[in-house]
Amino acid sequence: MDTHTPNRYEQLAQLFSGMIENGELTPGARMPSVRSVSQRHRISTSTALQAYRLLEEQGVLTVRPQSGFYVATPRHGRLSLPLIGRASPDTQAPHRYEQLAELIEHMVANGALASGTRLPSVRAVSEQHHLSVSTVLQAYRLLENRGVLVARPQSGFYVAPARRSALALPSTSRPPTKPSTVSISGAVAALLEHASNSAFVPLGCAVPDSELLQSKRLDFALARAARDHGSQYNVYGTPRGEASLRREIAKRALRFDHALSPDDLFITNGCTEALMLALMAVSKRGDTIAIEAPTYFGVLHTLEVLGLKALELPTHPTHGVNIAALARVLDTGPVAACVLSSTFNNPLGSAMVEADKRALLALLARRAVPLIEDDVYGDIHFGRERPKPFIALDGGANTIYCSSFSKTLAPGYRVGWIAPGAYTQRVMERKLAFSLCNPILPQIAITDFLANGAYDAHLRRLRRLLEENISRMTRAIEESFPSDTKVSRPAGGFMIWVELPRRFDSRALFDAALEQGICFAPGDVFSASRRFRNCLRLSAGSEWSDRIEDGVRRLGLLSRNLIAGSTSLA
């Protein structure tokens, strides 16, 4: 029955409006009938109808005669500002015009505001969200400067036409068909020394900076754990790691349709230790390991340390490893294991489609070749759903799964994990010999962060910021690098792979850039055969700033000048 609460129809309208804005009700969806809403919410039919009419007046719903109410297809961007007045605990509250601009830019990036959409008038947004006219206008002007909006005289602001990258994709790699001995440690050490130096513009380090992470919140959790239970945690942990953290990781695996028990997991010192334990469990010195080309230099360094050979596989910049090439490789000689990133490979950002993942799993299962999966970037997806990793498709039957929180939450805590499946006993033995256990306090702090639900909200914000960074960096590359440059288009992660003309030397660019205070990763460190000399990887993991943009543009100018025979910025 109707409770006659004042403005009950407005409350109902706000409820439906929120469901539309968060995607529960999509454009074109048919709304429940007035009668069913009346019964479900115990209100009169007139109250339900009044709510629908209010939403119709606001342009949120449309009515179709003899059919009912439907969610309107957006023509004017209806904006909501959930961030206004709610600053992150980790940062100073940004100006309100920046919050408004950030929200609109995100709505454009995810398709909620399509190209050509007319935005509400400055006055309408001002009244709807209790902002001054100057604040709204400042936000619109900021987005106009960024190329997100265009102003039309006597008409208003519109979403700018969608930009397609003017640059082609990098070439599919063509590595040697025989195994290579890896010798990359010196080059990697030199790169990391410069990449960790704050004096350089940080384009070379594959770690999000603290401005994008929940650093202070985690610090509070760590301090609280040390204060309340310091002596209790100042002991050796178990080799498997804290049970509470393993439970939280197992719960998160259900989100990509894989049932893990906490007992299936070992906590590791980052994903690097997980990969090393996996390789130690399935191979011996002198064995051959199949890998992507290009691949993360940390994998190459691990192969070198373990005395393993690398067999590089042709890899497409969007679709990942060539399965036919892998089949040919397996026909030519013994391969002890295959190490792959199914989702957002570093440095390409490639992501295999599910059908290809299943085909690859079937091939490896037939040949009895174990798959070691590196999934550190899986949570940084720009699409609506997280791509399923290999382990979710084969149930762990032939997959050793490795991941960590280093790319999404706490790089300095060095908390990763491994699900070794059939190789559990071997991993246990090697964990005991290699590191015995992990520090307990960082595990407790991350457990607390996961258990209270903060991680999901953090990931949503992180994905949005990194996607915007990728877009801005790509635009800067297009506008400053040579016209025949090729650039990757990652759908997740925060790496951009740049390919320059074949005779270009990224090592010479690296040296020239260091003199200008810029650090990036030259392409040859991503190859066992030291190929990709004409390529480079840029990291978009830092908070976007004039310093970052200027660094990218100066790198482009240096590239042009190197091709012309000069190493100056003149």
RONUMI-400640 format. One record per residue (C-alpha): residue number from 1; z, y, x; residue in one letter. Coordinates in pm, whole numbers, plus 50000, padded with zeros to 5 digits. Each point is the difference from the previous one (the first is absolute). Layout:
pos:pz:py:px:code
NUM:Z:Y:X:a
...
END
This chain:
pos:pz:py:px:code
1:50000:50000:50000:m
2:49944:50356:50107:d
3:50301:50139:50184:t
4:49881:50357:49935:h
5:50068:50092:50362:t
6:49870:50354:50059:p
7:49654:49999:50160:n
8:49982:49621:49993:r
9:49621:50020:49979:y
10:49997:50205:50323:e
11:50207:49734:50176:q
12:49754:49734:49886:l
13:49706:50213:50111:a
14:50158:50041:50343:q
15:50049:49623:50024:l
16:49633:49929:49931:f
17:49889:50284:50226:s
18:50201:49848:50286:g
19:49846:49657:49939:m
20:49654:50156:50021:i
21:50076:50193:50316:e
22:50142:49699:50186:n
23:49707:49778:49903:g
24:50165:49773:49742:e
25:49759:50139:49740:l
26:49653:50061:50142:t
27:49720:50228:49874:p
28:49828:49845:49698:g
29:50294:49775:49911:a
30:50074:49969:49627:r
31:50350:50114:49911:m
32:50228:49788:49778:p
33:49968:50079:49632:s
34:50228:50262:49849:v
35:50170:49731:49793:r
36:50071:49774:50299:s
37:50141:50295:50198:v
38:50216:50087:49701:s
39:50140:49647:49981:q
40:50047:49954:50374:r
41:50182:50329:50056:h
42:50178:50004:49663:r
43:49859:50333:49896:i
44:49811:50115:49695:s
45:49621:49976:49993:t
46:49986:50378:49966:s
47:50194:50040:50328:t
48:49766:49758:50179:a
49:49696:50178:49858:l
50:50142:50337:50103:q
51:50035:49874:50360:a
52:49641:49878:50002:y
53:49877:50331:49856:r
54:50187:50191:50270:l
55:49834:49790:50271:l
56:49665:50053:49831:e
57:50052:50377:50011:e
58:50084:49974:50370:q
59:49678:49808:50067:g
60:50186:49684:50100:v
61:49882:49795:49700:l
62:49688:50002:49787:t
63:49971:49876:49642:v
64:49713:49786:49877:r
65:49951:49985:49620:p
66:50079:49659:49850:q
67:50109:49878:50343:s
68:50311:50178:50126:g
69:50120:50193:50303:f
70:49868:49942:50353:y
71:50094:50125:50346:v
72:49761:50284:50076:a
73:49757:49977:50289:t
74:50104:50288:50227:p
75:49778:50304:49991:r
76:50263:50252:50095:h
77:50246:49875:50260:g
78:50337:49965:49835:r
79:50245:50050:50279:l
80:50359:49888:50027:s
81:50223:50097:50288:l
82:50261:49730:50049:p
83:50084:50132:50347:l
84:50087:50352:49891:i
85:50368:50057:50056:g
86:50057:49658:50159:r
87:49978:50030:50375:a
88:50001:49695:50224:s
89:50341:49940:50160:p
90:49822:49971:50336:d
91:49824:50334:50005:t
92:50039:50359:49905:q
93:49861:50066:49654:a
94:49640:50122:50033:p
95:49898:50316:49821:h
96:49915:49939:49635:r
97:49639:50100:50047:y
98:49975:49730:50271:e
99:50151:49742:49766:q
100:49754:50095:49728:l
101:49708:49990:50244:a
102:50112:49663:50135:e
103:50015:49849:49652:l
104:49657:50131:49897:i
105:49847:49877:50326:e
106:50145:49655:49939:h
107:49863:49995:49643:m
108:49657:50083:50140:v
109:50029:49733:50270:a
110:50095:49721:49757:n
111:49738:50096:49741:g
112:50234:50142:49736:a
113:49810:50328:50034:l
114:49629:49930:50039:a
115:49742:50215:50176:s
116:49896:50291:49782:g
117:50317:49995:49788:t
118:50112:50347:49895:r
119:50366:50055:50077:l
120:50232:50167:49751:p
121:50018:50375:50032:s
122:50251:50151:50238:v
123:50191:50143:49705:r
124:50007:49665:49814:a
125:50146:49818:50301:v
126:50245:50284:50054:s
127:50130:49973:49644:e
128:49997:49620:49982:q
129:50198:49950:50321:h
130:50209:50316:50011:h
131:49837:50129:50317:l
132:49896:50354:50077:s
133:49632:50086:49971:v
134:49995:50086:50372:s
135:50140:49656:50090:t
136:49728:49818:49805:v
137:49729:50226:50137:l
138:50127:49943:50354:q
139:49976:49622:49946:a
140:49646:50027:49864:y
141:49892:50224:50290:r
142:50151:49756:50252:l
143:49797:49715:49849:l
144:49690:50219:49998:e
145:50045:50058:50374:n
146:50030:49624:50051:r
147:49678:49937:49810:g
148:50176:49813:49718:v
149:49930:50266:49734:l
150:49723:50253:49948:v
151:50039:50330:49814:a
152:49729:50108:49756:r
153:49998:50371:49905:p
154:50103:50066:49639:q
155:50059:49627:49950:s
156:50294:49873:50206:g
157:50069:49728:50254:f
158:49820:49664:50008:y
159:50036:49681:50201:v
160:49746:50022:50281:a
161:49705:49757:50000:p
162:50089:49667:50159:a
163:49921:49994:50368:r
164:49830:49696:50143:r
165:50048:49959:50371:s
166:49704:50146:50183:a
167:50055:49746:50278:l
168:49893:49636:50004:a
169:50239:49708:50035:l
170:50059:49855:50347:p
171:49783:49705:50098:s
172:50105:49640:49943:t
173:50135:49883:50335:s
174:49801:49756:50213:r
175:50248:49860:50253:p
176:49923:49730:50258:p
177:49981:49646:49864:t
178:50218:49851:50273:k
179:50377:50040:50052:p
180:50120:50289:50216:s
181:50294:50017:50236:t
182:50215:50291:49889:v
183:50103:50265:50252:s
184:50109:50309:49814:i
185:50369:50059:50079:s
186:49949:50291:50239:g
187:49776:50191:49761:a
188:50239:49943:49709:v
189:50303:50115:50201:a
190:49821:50319:50104:a
191:49895:50074:49642:l
192:50349:49945:49858:l
193:50156:50222:50265:e
194:49782:50292:49891:h
195:50010:49916:49628:a
196:50380:50021:49995:s
197:50003:50340:50175:n
198:50060:50275:49744:s
199:49817:50249:50222:a
200:49671:49845:49888:f
201:49837:50039:49659:v
202:50092:49655:49857:p
203:49669:49837:49909:l
204:50059:49684:50202:g
205:50314:49836:49863:c
206:49985:49751:49711:a
207:50337:50105:49859:v
208:50066:50246:49716:p
209:50211:50290:50119:d
210:50350:50057:49872:s
211:49888:50276:49761:e
212:49820:49738:49790:l
213:50279:49741:50010:l
214:50344:49981:49840:q
215:50168:50053:50336:s
216:50310:50190:49892:k
217:50067:49774:49704:r
218:49984:49695:50225:l
219:50219:50172:50257:d
220:50265:50052:49731:f
221:49982:49632:49903:a
222:50032:49898:50365:l
223:50295:50233:50059:a
224:50171:49875:49684:r
225:49958:49638:50105:a
226:50136:50078:50348:a
227:50295:50195:49858:r
228:50097:49749:49734:d
229:49922:49672:50175:h
230:49942:50086:50366:g
231:50223:49735:50154:s
232:49873:49739:49755:q
233:49640:50063:50105:y
234:50069:50034:50373:n
235:49939:49630:50050:v
236:49703:49770:50047:y
237:49807:49945:49681:g
238:49838:49678:49891:t
239:49658:49911:50149:p
240:49840:50032:49656:r
241:50139:50348:49942:g
242:50214:50148:49724:e
243:49976:49798:49679:a
244:50019:50314:49784:s
245:49693:50149:50168:l
246:49808:49673:49977:r
247:50076:49990:49628:r
248:49857:50350:49951:e
249:49685:49913:50197:i
250:49956:49681:49797:a
251:50032:50199:49677:k
252:49731:50241:50114:r
253:49763:49710:50074:a
254:49997:49922:49628:l
255:49811:50326:49950:r
256:49695:49847:50165:f
257:50049:49667:49821:d
258:50160:49802:50278:h
259:50331:49821:49953:a
260:50204:50007:50320:l
261:50351:49871:50047:s
262:50230:50201:50229:p
263:50024:49680:50204:d
264:49624:50022:50065:d
265:50048:50318:50203:l
266:50117:50108:50344:f
267:50080:50363:50075:i
268:49833:50112:50324:t
269:49994:50296:50236:n
270:49702:50160:49828:g
271:49670:49834:49924:c
272:49923:49967:50372:t
273:50272:49739:50046:e
274:49886:49827:49681:a
275:49645:49971:50135:l
276:50125:49879:50337:m
277:50222:49732:49842:l
278:49708:49887:49783:a
279:49764:49973:50298:l
280:50262:49817:50207:m
281:50047:49754:49714:a
282:49632:49905:49962:v
283:49851:50031:50349:s
284:50050:49945:50371:k
285:49886:50190:50307:r
286:49623:49985:50042:g
287:49925:49948:49629:d
288:49745:50211:49813:t
289:50100:50224:49708:i
290:49743:50145:49758:a
291:50054:50369:49922:i
292:49829:50296:49833:e
293:49790:50237:50209:a
294:50124:50265:50029:p
295:50364:49901:49961:t
296:50343:50152:50055:y
297:50071:50025:50372:f
298:50351:49859:49944:g
299:49840:49667:49906:v
300:49789:50011:50316:l
301:50302:50080:50214:h
302:50189:49705:49849:t
303:49709:49767:50072:l
304:49996:50121:50359:e
305:50373:49947:50050:v
306:49979:49647:49856:l
307:49697:49909:50211:g
308:49772:49950:49699:l
309:49628:50072:49978:k
310:49848:50218:49730:a
311:49690:49903:49804:l
312:49887:50317:49825:e
313:49835:49978:49657:l
314:49735:50232:49853:p
315:50181:50233:49758:t
316:49861:50233:49735:h
317:50171:50342:49972:p
318:50062:49952:49627:t
319:49992:49625:49923:h
320:50165:49856:50309:g
321:49922:49681:50192:v
322:49662:49830:49969:n
323:50087:49654:49863:i
324:49668:49843:50101:a
325:50060:50115:50357:a
326:50348:49848:49991:l
327:49851:49668:49885:a
328:49756:50005:50293:r
329:50284:50077:50241:v
330:50199:49702:49874:l
331:49696:49779:50059:d
332:49967:50099:50365:t
333:50344:49914:50135:g
334:50370:49958:49927:p
335:50185:50296:49851:v
336:50379:49975:49988:a
337:50051:50266:49732:a
338:49849:50302:49830:c
339:50184:50337:49992:v
340:49882:50235:49725:l
341:50103:50301:49796:s
342:49877:49927:49650:s
343:50073:50352:49882:t
344:49930:50328:50182:f
345:49933:49871:50348:n
346:50108:50224:50284:n
347:49783:50181:50112:p
348:49712:49959:49750:l
349:50195:50008:49675:g
350:49786:49711:49872:s
351:50125:49788:49710:a
352:49852:49666:49899:m
353:49931:49943:49631:v
354:50192:49715:49839:e
355:49698:49768:49976:a
356:49942:50033:50375:d
357:50367:49940:50069:k
358:49988:49675:49803:r
359:49681:49891:50178:a
360:50156:50071:50339:l
361:50317:49810:49909:l
362:49796:49700:49886:a
363:49801:50002:50324:l
364:50311:50012:50220:l
365:50172:49730:49793:a
366:49701:49766:50041:r
367:50006:50053:50376:r
368:50383:49977:50022:a
369:50019:50341:50168:v
370:50317:50193:49908:p
371:49969:50362:49890:l
372:50244:50262:50129:i
373:49997:50294:49760:e
374:50099:50352:50106:d
375:50076:50193:49678:d
376:50185:50310:50120:v
377:49769:50236:49808:y
378:49983:49812:49670:g
379:50244:50233:49822:d
380:49797:50309:50097:i
381:49718:49948:49751:h
382:49822:50289:49829:f
383:49886:49797:49700:g
384:50207:49920:49692:r
385:50101:49650:50111:e
386:50116:49855:50328:r
387:49736:49762:50138:p
388:50117:49640:50017:k
389:50062:49876:50354:p
390:49872:49663:50119:f
391:50340:49837:49952:i
392:49990:50074:49626:a
393:49667:49817:49970:l
394:50086:49680:50186:d
395:50373:49990:49924:g
396:50078:49999:50371:g
397:49845:49655:50048:a
398:49808:50108:50311:n
399:50113:50362:50045:t
400:50273:50148:50217:i
401:50081:50337:49847:y
402:50118:50294:50215:c
403:50096:50350:49891:s
404:50252:50279:50055:s
405:50139:50332:49877:f
406:49876:50182:50312:s
407:49697:50160:49831:k
408:50164:50089:49671:t
409:50367:50074:50053:l
410:50176:49969:50334:a
411:49795:49952:50319:p
412:50306:50052:50219:g
413:50207:49732:49826:y
414:49758:49728:50113:r
415:50049:49785:49690:v
416:49724:49752:49925:g
417:49975:49650:49864:w
418:49808:49675:50021:i
419:49943:49726:49742:a
420:49899:49709:50226:p
421:49944:49734:49734:g
422:49925:49666:50164:a
423:50095:50143:50340:y
424:50359:50091:49907:t
425:50166:49770:50253:q
426:49781:50119:50286:r
427:50062:50363:49912:v
428:50376:49936:49981:m
429:49999:49846:50349:e
430:49803:50288:50147:r
431:50204:50265:49821:k
432:50318:49854:50150:l
433:49849:50011:50348:a
434:49822:50332:49962:f
435:50248:50238:49836:s
436:50264:49782:49827:l
437:50061:50250:49719:c
438:49949:50359:49887:n
439:50242:50296:49980:p
440:50178:49986:49665:i
441:50052:50368:49916:l
442:49630:50093:49963:p
443:49953:49698:49774:q
444:50290:50110:49778:i
445:49866:50357:49976:a
446:49654:49880:49894:i
447:50151:49750:49755:t
448:50187:50285:49832:d
449:49681:50208:49980:f
450:49807:49713:49840:l
451:50274:49892:49761:a
452:50050:50344:49843:n
453:49632:50038:49911:g
454:49931:50287:50238:a
455:49725:49818:50190:y
456:49747:49997:49716:d
457:50032:50374:49937:a
458:49970:50059:50373:h
459:49686:49785:50022:l
460:49832:50190:49716:r
461:50058:50329:50179:r
462:49899:49858:50339:l
463:49673:49855:49866:r
464:49909:50331:49837:r
465:50067:50201:50316:l
466:49817:49758:50228:l
467:49699:49984:49768:e
468:49983:50380:50004:e
469:50033:49998:50380:n
470:49709:49756:50030:i
471:49787:50224:49777:s
472:50083:50316:50195:r
473:49949:49837:50338:m
474:49665:49853:49892:t
475:49888:50345:49888:r
476:50101:50150:50335:a
477:49806:49726:50183:i
478:49690:50063:49789:e
479:50012:50370:50071:e
480:50072:49988:50374:s
481:49870:49677:50159:f
482:49633:49936:50092:p
483:49774:49950:49698:s
484:49922:49636:50088:d
485:50368:49904:50003:t
486:50099:49704:49781:k
487:50342:49979:49833:v
488:50194:49732:49812:s
489:50114:50044:49639:r
490:50332:49815:49974:p
491:50143:49918:49659:a
492:50348:49978:50147:g
493:50202:50043:50317:g
494:49962:50318:50203:f
495:49745:49925:50274:m
496:49649:50141:50035:i
497:49745:49830:50226:w
498:49740:50234:50143:v
499:49676:49879:50158:e
500:49794:50232:50218:l
501:49653:49941:50155:p
502:49973:49684:50209:r
503:50003:50173:50340:r
504:50307:50209:49917:f
505:50309:49936:50216:d
506:50327:50029:49806:s
507:50190:49954:50327:r
508:49852:50325:50131:a
509:50091:50161:49667:l
510:50354:49861:50030:f
511:50049:50161:50342:d
512:49853:50332:49884:a
513:50211:49996:49684:a
514:50323:49939:50192:l
515:49928:50312:50204:e
516:49974:50188:49669:q
517:50329:49852:49871:g
518:49844:49748:49758:i
519:50061:49625:49996:c
520:49794:49736:49817:f
521:49925:49631:50055:a
522:49673:49924:50184:p
523:49798:49714:49853:g
524:50006:49758:50291:d
525:50372:49922:49958:v
526:49913:49827:49671:f
527:49776:49740:50163:s
528:50070:49701:50225:a
529:49653:50045:50150:s
530:50068:50375:50042:r
531:49717:50097:49767:r
532:49996:50295:49756:f
533:49993:50245:50288:r
534:49812:50240:49772:n
535:50271:49983:49731:c
536:50346:50143:49941:l
537:50284:49955:49756:r
538:50176:50297:49843:l
539:50335:49973:49827:s
540:50058:50195:49679:a
541:50369:49909:49998:g
542:50136:50347:50075:s
543:50083:50264:49743:e
544:49682:50203:49956:w
545:50019:50337:50172:s
546:49787:50263:50171:d
547:50088:49833:50331:r
548:49863:49663:49886:i
549:49684:50149:49851:e
550:49940:50215:50306:d
551:50047:49693:50223:g
552:49735:49804:49809:v
553:49756:50291:50008:r
554:50052:50060:50373:r
555:49940:49629:50057:l
556:49672:50033:49813:g
557:49898:50296:50215:l
558:50092:49810:50317:l
559:49783:49711:49880:s
560:49704:50233:49947:r
561:50051:50157:50341:n
562:50028:49663:50176:l
563:49667:49899:49852:i
564:49861:50330:50126:a
565:50148:49939:50345:g
566:50312:50219:49987:s
567:50373:49921:49969:t
568:50113:50348:49895:s
569:50068:50147:49657:l
570:49785:50304:50070:a
END
